[in-house]
Amino acid sequence: MEPLDPTVNPGPGALRVTMNAADVRAQIAANLDHWTGFVGASNHMGSRFCQDRQLMDAVMSELKARSLLWVDSRTTAATQGFAAAVAAGVPGASRDVFLDNVDTLDGVGAQLELLEAVCHEKGRALAIGHPRDSTIRALAGWLPTLAQRGLTLAPVSALIAMSSAFAKTPPRQ
């Protein structure tokens, strides 16, 4: 999805704000028809695109038709993605913690501490990160300690399936 920064290229097949709803649905179909085994979609980049409610409604229309879920990575506070999913009846979730906005081992570690706190507070939490060296190293040390922390790792589809309230809980600001 199109980012706010016009100098950043989101790549081929990106959804852009210059598209109309039919073009958005057609582009999503073209993108998804090349893959199998997925349960949903999320916005990568997308800060500009996700702010347009009509375009996000078109995204949700295509996801609903395919019985897919939506994960709003919340790349902008002005995102319309989660609200559009709820309105369209698309199962969805909104990211609670972004793991590697500071791309250092200490930065990711601090975010993992925040993730744990949110999880204990809400009973579940959704984190998103990149396959960066610092993220992978921090996770490699943290994941083996989940049981002693009282946490269980679960795919987003399980989080959504086990709690309809998760899809309706407003994200933390």
C-alpha positions as CSV (number, residue, x, y, z in Angstrom):
1,M,0.0,0.0,0.0
2,E,1.1,3.5,-0.8
3,P,3.3,5.1,2.0
4,L,3.2,8.8,3.0
5,D,6.7,9.4,1.7
6,P,6.4,9.8,-2.1
7,T,10.1,8.9,-2.5
8,V,9.5,5.4,-1.1
9,N,8.5,2.9,-3.7
10,P,6.1,0.3,-2.4
11,G,6.8,-1.9,-5.3
12,P,4.8,-3.6,-8.1
13,G,1.2,-4.4,-7.4
14,A,0.9,-1.7,-4.7
15,L,-2.4,-0.1,-3.9
16,R,-2.4,3.6,-4.5
17,V,-4.7,6.5,-3.6
18,T,-5.0,7.3,-7.3
19,M,-7.0,4.1,-7.9
20,N,-10.7,3.8,-7.8
21,A,-12.5,1.1,-5.8
22,A,-12.8,-1.3,-8.8
23,D,-9.0,-0.9,-9.5
24,V,-8.2,-1.6,-5.9
25,R,-10.3,-4.8,-5.9
26,A,-8.8,-5.9,-9.2
27,Q,-5.2,-5.2,-8.0
28,I,-5.9,-7.2,-4.7
29,A,-7.3,-10.1,-6.8
30,A,-4.2,-10.0,-9.0
31,N,-1.9,-10.0,-6.0
32,L,-3.7,-12.7,-4.0
33,D,-4.3,-15.0,-7.0
34,H,-0.6,-15.7,-7.2
35,W,-0.4,-17.2,-3.7
36,T,-2.0,-19.9,-1.5
37,G,-2.0,-20.9,2.1
38,F,-2.6,-17.4,3.6
39,V,-5.5,-16.5,6.0
40,G,-5.5,-12.8,5.5
41,A,-3.8,-9.6,4.6
42,S,-2.1,-6.7,6.3
43,N,-0.9,-3.3,5.2
44,H,2.8,-3.0,4.5
45,M,3.8,0.6,4.5
46,G,0.4,2.0,3.5
47,S,0.3,5.1,5.7
48,R,-1.2,7.2,2.9
49,F,-3.5,4.6,1.4
50,C,-4.9,3.4,4.8
51,Q,-6.1,6.9,5.6
52,D,-8.7,6.8,2.7
53,R,-11.8,5.1,4.1
54,Q,-13.4,4.6,0.7
55,L,-10.4,2.7,-0.6
56,M,-10.1,0.7,2.6
57,D,-13.8,-0.2,2.2
58,A,-12.8,-1.6,-1.3
59,V,-10.0,-3.6,0.3
60,M,-12.4,-5.0,2.9
61,S,-14.9,-5.9,0.2
62,E,-12.4,-8.1,-1.6
63,L,-11.1,-9.6,1.7
64,K,-14.7,-10.4,2.8
65,A,-15.5,-12.0,-0.6
66,R,-12.5,-14.3,-0.1
67,S,-13.2,-15.0,3.6
68,L,-9.9,-13.5,4.7
69,L,-9.0,-11.6,7.8
70,W,-7.3,-8.2,8.2
71,V,-4.4,-7.2,10.4
72,D,-4.0,-3.4,10.6
73,S,-0.3,-2.8,11.3
74,R,-1.2,0.8,12.2
75,T,1.5,2.5,10.2
76,T,-0.4,5.7,10.9
77,A,-2.6,6.9,13.7
78,A,-5.1,8.0,11.0
79,T,-5.6,4.5,9.6
80,Q,-9.1,3.5,8.5
81,G,-8.2,-0.1,8.1
82,F,-9.5,-1.6,11.4
83,A,-12.7,0.5,11.3
84,A,-13.3,-0.5,7.7
85,A,-12.8,-4.2,8.6
86,V,-15.2,-4.0,11.5
87,A,-17.8,-2.2,9.4
88,A,-17.5,-4.8,6.6
89,G,-17.7,-7.8,9.0
90,V,-14.1,-8.8,8.1
91,P,-12.4,-10.6,11.1
92,G,-9.6,-8.4,12.1
93,A,-7.0,-7.2,14.6
94,S,-5.0,-4.2,15.2
95,R,-1.3,-4.2,16.1
96,D,-0.5,-3.5,19.7
97,V,3.3,-3.2,19.6
98,F,5.7,-2.6,16.8
99,L,8.8,-4.5,17.7
100,D,11.6,-2.8,15.8
101,N,10.8,0.8,15.3
102,V,14.2,1.2,16.9
103,D,16.4,-1.2,15.1
104,T,18.8,-2.2,17.9
105,L,18.9,-5.2,20.2
106,D,18.0,-2.9,23.2
107,G,15.2,-1.2,21.2
108,V,13.6,-4.5,20.3
109,G,14.1,-5.7,23.9
110,A,12.2,-2.7,25.2
111,Q,9.4,-3.4,22.8
112,L,9.2,-7.0,23.9
113,E,8.9,-5.8,27.5
114,L,6.0,-3.6,26.4
115,L,4.5,-6.5,24.5
116,E,4.6,-8.6,27.6
117,A,3.0,-5.9,29.7
118,V,0.2,-5.4,27.1
119,C,-0.4,-9.1,26.9
120,H,-0.8,-9.4,30.7
121,E,-3.0,-6.3,30.8
122,K,-5.3,-7.3,27.9
123,G,-4.9,-11.1,28.0
124,R,-3.4,-11.1,24.5
125,A,-1.4,-8.8,22.3
126,L,-0.4,-8.5,18.7
127,A,3.2,-7.6,17.7
128,I,4.6,-6.8,14.2
129,G,8.2,-6.6,13.3
130,H,10.6,-7.1,10.4
131,P,13.1,-10.0,9.8
132,R,16.0,-7.7,10.8
133,D,19.1,-9.0,12.6
134,S,18.3,-7.2,15.8
135,T,14.7,-8.4,15.8
136,I,15.7,-12.0,15.1
137,R,18.4,-11.9,17.8
138,A,16.0,-10.4,20.4
139,L,13.3,-12.9,19.6
140,A,15.8,-15.8,19.8
141,G,16.5,-14.9,23.4
142,W,13.0,-14.0,24.3
143,L,10.9,-16.8,22.8
144,P,12.4,-19.7,24.9
145,T,11.3,-17.7,28.0
146,L,7.6,-17.4,27.1
147,A,6.4,-20.2,29.4
148,Q,8.1,-18.7,32.5
149,R,6.6,-15.4,31.6
150,G,3.1,-16.9,31.5
151,L,2.8,-16.3,27.7
152,T,2.0,-18.4,24.7
153,L,2.8,-17.6,21.1
154,A,-0.1,-17.9,18.8
155,P,-0.8,-17.1,15.1
156,V,-3.0,-14.0,14.5
157,S,-5.7,-16.3,13.1
158,A,-6.0,-18.0,16.5
159,L,-6.1,-14.7,18.4
160,I,-9.0,-13.6,16.2
161,A,-10.8,-16.9,16.3
162,M,-10.6,-17.3,20.1
163,S,-11.9,-13.8,20.9
164,S,-14.5,-11.9,18.9
165,A,-13.8,-9.1,21.4
166,F,-10.2,-8.9,20.1
167,A,-11.6,-7.8,16.7
168,K,-13.7,-5.1,18.4
169,T,-11.2,-3.8,21.0
170,P,-9.8,-0.4,20.0
171,P,-6.1,-0.3,19.7
172,R,-3.8,1.2,22.4
173,Q,-2.6,4.7,21.4
